[in-house]
């Protein structure tokens, strides 16, 4: 694992008690919130490994829900996130899973409302860092440590060029890019990590680009 600074090793400014079980979990929840684009009406949280074994004592439950409420890792409101979510009308359920996963700190988050849903798998990798490993059936790797754009598109020539041309025209630098597809010629996804947050106007331009059907982002 590579660290950008000594603060990545020490861990983030956060509400405790654990960087892996609390801060990392909050980042997984917040990534789901940003990708969904709004506060969900329901959240079904499936926990695996040590998350499932210790989530109440380590605050993993309130951290994930805090993330879904768009709280950052140092937001003191995390401690009351479950109560706040229920006051907002969010139906929350936690499931302790026995299945063995590749990483011990794994959460599968299923959220939605009357207008749509989202399913995401995230892992907390230590030091408050998290990675998104799956989104709506697509396997990917999204660090959550950088602003990112996710583009659902038809698997056609020109789709990638359309997106990168738009970003270049706005002097948006791409730090990392990953492309995955379910099958040749079917639905595909671009994961683009960038060096700065992307404005709504640029997202709108991306939505109008050839072959792109859906746009989401994760901001700092």
LOTI-270356 format. One record per residue (C-alpha): residue in three letters; z, x, y negated. Coordinates in steps of 0.5 Angstrom, whole numbers, plus 2048, in hexadecimal, padded with zeros to 3 digits. Layout:
REM residues N
ALAZXY
...
REM end
This chain:
REM residues 220
UNK800800800
UNK7FE8037F9
UNK8038027F3
UNK8008027EC
UNK8078047E9
UNK80E8057EA
UNK8107FE7E9
UNK80C7FC7EF
UNK8108007F3
UNK8177FE7F0
UNK8147F67F0
UNK8137F17EB
UNK8187EE7E6
UNK81A7E87EA
UNK81F7E37EC
UNK8227E67F2
UNK8257E77F7
UNK81F7EA7FB
UNK8187ED7F8
UNK8157EB7FE
UNK8187E4800
UNK8187E27F9
UNK8147E57F4
UNK80E7E67F9
UNK80F7DF7FB
UNK80F7DC7F4
UNK8087E07F3
UNK8057DD7F9
UNK8077D67F6
UNK8057D87EF
UNK7FE7DA7F2
UNK7FD7D37F6
UNK7FF7D07EF
UNK7FA7D37EB
UNK7F47D27F1
UNK7F67CB7F1
UNK7F67CB7E9
UNK7FB7C67E8
UNK8027C47EB
UNK8017C07F2
UNK8047BA7F4
UNK8067BD7FB
UNK8087C37FE
UNK8087C5805
UNK80B7CC806
UNK80A7CF80D
UNK80F7D580E
UNK80E7DB813
UNK8127E1816
UNK8187E3811
UNK8167DE80C
UNK8177D8811
UNK81E7DC813
UNK8217DD80C
UNK81D7D9807
UNK8237D5805
UNK8287DB804
UNK8237DF800
UNK8207DA7FC
UNK8197DA7FF
UNK8197D27FE
UNK81A7D27F7
UNK8167D87F6
UNK8107D57F9
UNK8117CE7F5
UNK8127D27EF
UNK80C7D57EF
UNK8087CE7F0
UNK80C7CC7EA
UNK8087D27E7
UNK80F7D67E6
UNK80E7DE7E6
UNK8137E27EA
UNK8187E37E4
UNK8187DC7E2
UNK8207D97E3
UNK81D7D27E4
UNK81B7D57EB
UNK8227D37EE
UNK8227CC7EC
UNK81A7CB7EE
UNK81B7C77F4
UNK81F7C27F0
UNK81A7C27EA
UNK8147C17EF
UNK8177BB7F2
UNK8197B87EB
UNK8117B97E9
UNK8107B57F0
UNK80D7BB7F4
UNK80F7B97FB
UNK8117C07FE
UNK8127C2806
UNK8137C8809
UNK8117CA810
UNK8157D0814
UNK80F7D2819
UNK8107D681F
UNK8097D9820
UNK8087E081F
UNK8047E3819
UNK8017E9817
UNK8067EA812
UNK80E7E8812
UNK80E7E580B
UNK8087E080C
UNK8087D9808
UNK8037D4809
UNK8027CF803
UNK7FF7C8803
UNK7FF7C57FD
UNK7FB7BF7FA
UNK7FB7B87F6
UNK7F67B27F6
UNK7F07B77F3
UNK7F07BC7F8
UNK7F47C17FC
UNK7F57C97FE
UNK7F77CD804
UNK7F97D4803
UNK7FD7D9807
UNK8007DF803
UNK8057E5805
UNK80A7E8801
UNK8097F0803
UNK80F7F37FF
UNK8117F57F8
UNK8107EE7F6
UNK8087EF7F7
UNK8047E97FB
UNK7FD7E87FE
UNK7F97E27FF
UNK7F67E3806
UNK7F37DC807
UNK7F07D6803
UNK7EE7D0805
UNK7EC7D380C
UNK7E87D9808
UNK7EB7E080A
UNK7EC7E4804
UNK7F17E9801
UNK7F37E87FA
UNK7F97EC7F7
UNK7FC7E77F2
UNK7FD7EE7EE
UNK7F77ED7EA
UNK7F37E77E6
UNK7EE7E57EB
UNK7E97E07EC
UNK7E77DC7F2
UNK7E07D97F2
UNK7DE7D47F8
UNK7D67D47F8
UNK7D17D37FD
UNK7CF7D9801
UNK7C87DA7FE
UNK7C57E07FA
UNK7C67E17F3
UNK7CD7DD7F3
UNK7D17E47F3
UNK7CC7E77ED
UNK7CD7E07E9
UNK7D57E17E9
UNK7D57E97E8
UNK7CF7E87E2
UNK7D47E37DF
UNK7DA7E87DF
UNK7D67EE7DD
UNK7D37EA7D7
UNK7DA7E97D5
UNK7DC7F07D6
UNK7E17EE7DC
UNK7E27F47E0
UNK7E37F27E8
UNK7E87F67EB
UNK7E77F47F2
UNK7E27EF7F5
UNK7E27EB7FC
UNK7DD7E67FF
UNK7DE7E2805
UNK7DA7DC808
UNK7DC7D780E
UNK7D57D8811
UNK7CE7DA80F
UNK7CB7D6809
UNK7D17D1809
UNK7D77D2804
UNK7DA7D8802
UNK7DF7DB7FD
UNK7DF7E17F8
UNK7E67E47F6
UNK7E57E87F0
UNK7EB7EC7ED
UNK7EA7EE7E6
UNK7EE7F27E1
UNK7EF7EC7DC
UNK7F17E57DC
UNK7EA7E17DB
UNK7EA7DB7D6
UNK7E87D47D8
UNK7E17D57D4
UNK7DF7DA7D9
UNK7E27D67DF
UNK7DD7D07DD
UNK7D77D57DC
UNK7D97D77E3
UNK7D97D07E6
UNK7D27CF7E3
UNK7CF7D57E7
UNK7CA7D47EC
UNK7CD7D27F3
UNK7D47D27F1
UNK7D87CC7F2
UNK7DF7CD7F1
UNK7E37D27EC
UNK7EB7D47EC
UNK7EF7DA7E9
UNK7F57DD7EA
UNK7F87E07E3
UNK7FD7E57E1
REM end
